Amino acid sequence: MESAYERLTFSVAIIRLMLLDKIIELATDNQQPLTVLLRQCIVLAHELKNDQLKEWANHELNGYPDQAKVPQYRTIRAGATGTFNAGYMFPTIKRQIPALAMEEAHRKFAEVVHLSEPVNAYETNLTALKANKGAVFAYEWNANLINYYQQEFLEGHVLVKAWQEIPLGVVAGVLDTIRTRVLNMALELKSEIGESDADLKRVRQDSAEAEKVNSIVLTQIFGGTVYMAAGQQNVNVQNIAVGNWEDLKKALESLGIAKDELDRLSQDIQEDGKTLGTQVKAWISRNAAKVFDRGLQVGTSVGTTMLTEYLKRHFGMT
């Protein structure tokens, strides 16, 4: 006779077997909160031992404390609007604030908004504001910035308040993007790795399967510059002009390579006679594990590919 423990074990196995299917089901059902879907992604990340996916899902659930790590799909173009007053005898007027009238370090406050809050904050507010015609998400300037530009924009008028507006539809689109990216990731993992929990558990760290998982997460979740499929690897090197050190340096800085390593690379390039020689190859090997793309570590294999392709472009080999 089957024991209660055996029945429980069998039930748990069925639930675990359906992890990817559950994620696909949640991702295709717009009535399901994103918080539920993202928590399932954390479970998946644990099964796959994939820190990239785990960190991303936790940031989506808890918010992004570092705006430099806010994904591109959460970065929205948005101009600034201000209210101005010329004194108590005059009406307050509203005007657009031109970014070019601001110092370069401040122009982002009239050009772009990083949606860094948890997904639940957006979902909850979208539901509450849906019936309010003309409602928007408003990101207000802080008092210090308003005071700094108080008398800079409109002659004879004082800046009283300033903000950036994000339409509700744009925020809804961001949330839909998250759902779609998770769906694509789950479908590709199911196709490339397997659909059972046993298949997921067989993925070992530093294995070819682990690199494939990293690539799928990077490509489907982050829209990464690296794509790996069917044994082919393609890295976007279009922003690097042949022989241009500043282009190469900027590209490598964006991957998280430290200044001292960039200085060392410059020396190695000279010592190798501006070719992909012994010194440069050793530099690649030493730094491959340090490569980040959009704030997340990509792994040694992918890091080696990216650094090699960037340097080959610099040397005119591609």
C-alpha positions as CSV (number, residue, x, y, z in Angstrom):
1,M,0.0,0.0,0.0
2,E,1.3,3.4,-1.0
3,S,2.3,5.5,2.1
4,A,1.4,9.2,2.7
5,Y,5.1,10.0,2.3
6,E,5.3,8.3,-1.2
7,R,2.1,10.2,-2.3
8,L,3.6,13.5,-1.1
9,T,6.9,12.7,-2.9
10,F,5.1,11.9,-6.1
11,S,3.1,15.1,-5.9
12,V,6.2,17.3,-5.3
13,A,7.9,15.6,-8.3
14,I,4.9,16.4,-10.5
15,I,5.0,20.1,-9.4
16,R,8.8,20.3,-10.0
17,L,8.4,18.5,-13.4
18,M,6.1,21.3,-14.6
19,L,8.3,24.3,-13.6
20,L,8.9,25.5,-17.2
21,D,5.4,24.8,-18.2
22,K,4.1,26.7,-15.2
23,I,6.3,29.7,-16.1
24,I,5.0,29.5,-19.7
25,E,1.4,29.4,-18.4
26,L,1.9,32.4,-16.1
27,A,3.7,34.3,-18.9
28,T,0.8,33.9,-21.3
29,D,-1.9,34.8,-18.8
30,N,-2.2,38.6,-18.5
31,Q,-4.5,38.2,-15.5
32,Q,-1.6,36.7,-13.5
33,P,0.5,39.2,-11.5
34,L,4.0,39.6,-12.7
35,T,5.2,39.1,-9.1
36,V,4.0,35.5,-9.2
37,L,5.8,34.9,-12.6
38,L,9.0,36.5,-11.3
39,R,9.1,34.4,-8.1
40,Q,8.8,31.3,-10.3
41,C,11.8,32.7,-12.2
42,I,13.7,32.7,-8.9
43,V,12.9,29.1,-8.4
44,L,14.1,28.4,-12.0
45,A,17.3,30.3,-11.4
46,H,17.9,28.2,-8.3
47,E,17.4,25.0,-10.2
48,L,19.8,26.1,-13.0
49,K,22.2,27.7,-10.5
50,N,22.1,30.8,-12.7
51,D,22.9,34.0,-10.8
52,Q,22.1,36.3,-13.7
53,L,18.4,35.2,-13.8
54,K,18.2,35.3,-10.0
55,E,19.6,38.8,-9.8
56,W,17.3,40.1,-12.6
57,A,14.1,38.5,-11.1
58,N,14.9,39.9,-7.6
59,H,15.6,43.4,-9.1
60,E,12.3,43.3,-10.9
61,L,10.5,42.3,-7.7
62,N,12.3,44.7,-5.3
63,G,13.4,47.5,-7.6
64,Y,16.8,48.7,-9.0
65,P,18.7,50.6,-6.3
66,D,21.5,51.4,-8.9
67,Q,20.1,53.2,-11.9
68,A,23.2,52.2,-13.9
69,K,21.8,48.6,-13.8
70,V,18.3,49.5,-15.0
71,P,17.7,47.4,-18.2
72,Q,17.2,49.2,-21.5
73,Y,13.6,48.3,-21.7
74,R,12.9,50.2,-18.5
75,T,14.7,53.3,-19.8
76,I,12.1,55.7,-21.4
77,R,12.6,58.8,-23.4
78,A,10.7,61.6,-21.6
79,G,11.0,65.4,-21.8
80,A,10.4,67.7,-18.9
81,T,7.6,70.2,-18.1
82,G,7.7,73.0,-15.6
83,T,5.4,75.6,-14.1
84,F,6.6,79.1,-13.8
85,N,5.5,82.2,-11.9
86,A,6.3,85.9,-12.3
87,G,4.7,87.0,-9.1
88,Y,1.4,86.9,-7.2
89,M,-0.3,89.2,-9.7
90,F,0.5,87.0,-12.6
91,P,-0.9,83.6,-13.5
92,T,1.2,80.5,-13.2
93,I,2.2,79.2,-16.7
94,K,3.3,75.8,-17.9
95,R,6.1,75.3,-20.4
96,Q,8.3,72.5,-21.8
97,I,11.9,72.6,-20.5
98,P,14.6,72.2,-23.3
99,A,17.3,69.8,-22.3
100,L,19.9,71.9,-24.2
101,A,19.3,74.8,-21.8
102,M,20.6,72.6,-18.9
103,E,24.1,71.6,-18.0
104,E,25.2,68.4,-19.6
105,A,25.3,66.5,-16.4
106,H,21.6,67.4,-15.7
107,R,20.2,66.9,-19.2
108,K,19.0,63.4,-18.4
109,F,16.3,65.0,-16.2
110,A,14.7,66.4,-19.4
111,E,15.5,63.5,-21.7
112,V,15.1,60.1,-20.0
113,V,13.4,58.3,-17.1
114,H,14.7,55.1,-15.6
115,L,11.8,53.1,-14.3
116,S,13.5,51.6,-11.2
117,E,10.6,50.8,-9.0
118,P,9.3,47.2,-8.3
119,V,6.9,45.8,-10.9
120,N,4.2,45.6,-8.3
121,A,4.3,49.4,-7.9
122,Y,3.5,49.8,-11.6
123,E,0.9,47.1,-11.8
124,T,-0.9,48.4,-8.7
125,N,-0.9,52.0,-10.0
126,L,-1.9,51.0,-13.5
127,T,-5.0,49.3,-12.1
128,A,-5.9,52.3,-9.9
129,L,-5.3,54.9,-12.6
130,K,-6.9,53.0,-15.5
131,A,-10.3,54.7,-15.0
132,N,-8.7,58.1,-14.7
133,K,-8.7,59.6,-18.2
134,G,-5.5,61.4,-19.0
135,A,-3.6,60.0,-16.1
136,V,0.2,59.7,-16.3
137,F,3.1,58.6,-14.2
138,A,4.9,61.8,-13.1
139,Y,8.5,61.9,-12.0
140,E,9.1,65.1,-10.2
141,W,12.4,67.0,-10.0
142,N,13.8,67.2,-6.5
143,A,13.9,70.6,-4.7
144,N,17.7,71.0,-5.2
145,L,17.4,70.8,-9.0
146,I,14.5,73.1,-9.1
147,N,16.3,75.7,-7.0
148,Y,19.4,75.4,-9.2
149,Y,17.5,76.3,-12.3
150,Q,14.9,78.5,-10.6
151,Q,15.7,81.6,-12.8
152,E,17.4,80.0,-15.8
153,F,14.7,79.0,-18.3
154,L,12.1,81.9,-18.7
155,E,13.1,85.5,-18.3
156,G,11.2,87.2,-15.5
157,H,9.7,83.9,-14.3
158,V,10.7,81.6,-11.5
159,L,10.6,77.8,-11.9
160,V,8.1,76.5,-9.3
161,K,7.8,72.8,-10.2
162,A,9.2,70.5,-12.8
163,W,8.5,66.9,-13.8
164,Q,8.7,64.2,-16.5
165,E,5.6,62.4,-17.7
166,I,5.3,58.7,-18.7
167,P,2.0,57.7,-20.3
168,L,0.2,54.7,-18.8
169,G,0.4,52.8,-22.1
170,V,4.2,53.1,-22.0
171,V,4.4,51.6,-18.5
172,A,2.0,48.9,-19.5
173,G,4.3,48.1,-22.5
174,V,7.3,47.7,-20.2
175,L,5.4,45.2,-18.0
176,D,4.3,43.3,-21.2
177,T,7.9,43.3,-22.3
178,I,9.0,41.6,-19.1
179,R,6.2,39.0,-19.5
180,T,7.2,38.3,-23.1
181,R,10.9,38.0,-22.4
182,V,10.3,35.5,-19.7
183,L,8.1,33.5,-22.1
184,N,10.7,33.5,-24.8
185,M,13.4,32.4,-22.3
186,A,11.3,29.6,-20.9
187,L,10.4,28.3,-24.4
188,E,14.0,28.4,-25.5
189,L,15.2,26.7,-22.3
190,K,12.6,24.0,-22.8
191,S,13.8,23.5,-26.4
192,E,17.5,23.6,-25.7
193,I,17.9,22.2,-22.2
194,G,14.8,20.0,-21.7
195,E,11.4,20.4,-20.1
196,S,11.7,18.3,-16.9
197,D,13.2,19.3,-13.6
198,A,15.7,16.5,-14.0
199,D,17.0,18.1,-17.2
200,L,17.4,21.4,-15.4
201,K,19.3,19.8,-12.6
202,R,21.7,18.1,-14.9
203,V,23.1,21.6,-15.9
204,R,26.4,21.8,-14.1
205,Q,28.3,25.0,-13.5
206,D,31.1,25.7,-16.0
207,S,29.6,23.2,-18.4
208,A,28.6,23.8,-22.0
209,E,25.0,23.6,-21.0
210,A,25.6,26.2,-18.3
211,E,27.1,28.5,-21.0
212,K,24.1,27.9,-23.2
213,V,21.7,28.8,-20.3
214,N,23.7,32.0,-19.7
215,S,23.4,32.8,-23.4
216,I,19.7,32.2,-23.4
217,V,19.2,34.4,-20.3
218,L,21.4,37.1,-21.7
219,T,19.7,37.1,-25.1
220,Q,16.1,36.7,-24.1
221,I,16.0,38.6,-20.9
222,F,18.5,41.4,-21.4
223,G,18.6,41.6,-25.2
224,G,22.4,41.0,-24.9
225,T,24.9,41.7,-27.6
226,V,26.0,38.1,-27.6
227,Y,24.0,35.4,-29.4
228,M,25.1,31.8,-29.4
229,A,23.2,29.1,-31.3
230,A,24.1,26.0,-33.3
231,G,27.8,26.4,-32.5
232,Q,27.9,30.0,-33.9
233,Q,28.8,33.1,-31.9
234,N,28.1,36.6,-33.0
235,V,29.2,39.8,-31.2
236,N,28.2,43.3,-32.1
237,V,31.4,45.2,-32.9
238,Q,30.0,47.9,-35.2
239,N,30.9,50.7,-32.7
240,I,34.6,49.9,-32.9
241,A,36.6,51.5,-35.7
242,V,39.7,49.6,-36.9
243,G,42.8,50.8,-35.0
244,N,40.8,53.3,-32.9
245,W,42.0,52.8,-29.3
246,E,39.3,55.1,-27.8
247,D,36.5,53.1,-29.4
248,L,38.0,49.9,-28.1
249,K,38.6,51.4,-24.7
250,K,35.0,52.6,-24.5
251,A,33.6,49.3,-25.5
252,L,35.7,47.4,-23.0
253,E,34.7,49.9,-20.2
254,S,31.1,49.1,-21.0
255,L,31.9,45.4,-20.2
256,G,33.2,46.3,-16.8
257,I,36.9,46.0,-17.5
258,A,38.9,48.0,-14.9
259,K,41.1,51.0,-15.8
260,D,44.3,49.2,-14.7
261,E,43.5,46.3,-17.0
262,L,42.8,48.7,-19.9
263,D,46.2,50.3,-19.3
264,R,47.8,46.9,-19.3
265,L,46.1,46.0,-22.5
266,S,47.4,49.1,-24.2
267,Q,50.9,48.0,-23.3
268,D,50.3,44.4,-24.4
269,I,49.1,45.6,-27.8
270,Q,52.2,47.6,-28.3
271,E,54.5,44.7,-27.2
272,D,52.7,42.3,-29.5
273,G,53.2,44.7,-32.4
274,K,49.5,45.7,-32.6
275,T,48.4,42.2,-33.4
276,L,46.5,39.5,-31.6
277,G,49.7,38.1,-30.1
278,T,50.8,36.2,-27.0
279,Q,50.5,39.1,-24.6
280,V,47.0,40.1,-25.8
281,K,45.8,36.5,-25.7
282,A,47.0,36.2,-22.1
283,W,45.2,39.4,-21.3
284,I,42.0,38.0,-22.7
285,S,42.3,34.8,-20.7
286,R,42.9,36.8,-17.5
287,N,39.9,39.1,-18.0
288,A,37.3,36.8,-19.6
289,A,35.7,35.9,-16.3
290,K,35.4,39.6,-15.4
291,V,33.2,40.5,-18.4
292,F,29.7,42.0,-17.7
293,D,26.9,42.8,-20.1
294,R,24.2,45.2,-18.9
295,G,25.4,44.7,-15.3
296,L,25.5,40.9,-15.3
297,Q,28.4,38.6,-15.5
298,V,28.3,36.5,-18.7
299,G,30.7,33.7,-17.9
300,T,34.2,32.8,-19.0
301,S,33.3,31.3,-22.4
302,V,31.1,34.1,-23.5
303,G,33.5,36.7,-22.0
304,T,36.4,35.2,-24.0
305,T,34.3,35.4,-27.2
306,M,33.4,39.0,-26.6
307,L,36.9,40.2,-25.8
308,T,38.4,38.3,-28.7
309,E,35.9,39.7,-31.2
310,Y,36.4,43.2,-29.9
311,L,40.1,42.9,-30.3
312,K,39.9,41.2,-33.7
313,R,37.8,44.2,-34.8
314,H,40.4,46.6,-33.4
315,F,43.1,44.8,-35.4
316,G,41.1,44.7,-38.6
317,M,40.8,40.9,-38.5
318,T,37.0,40.9,-39.0
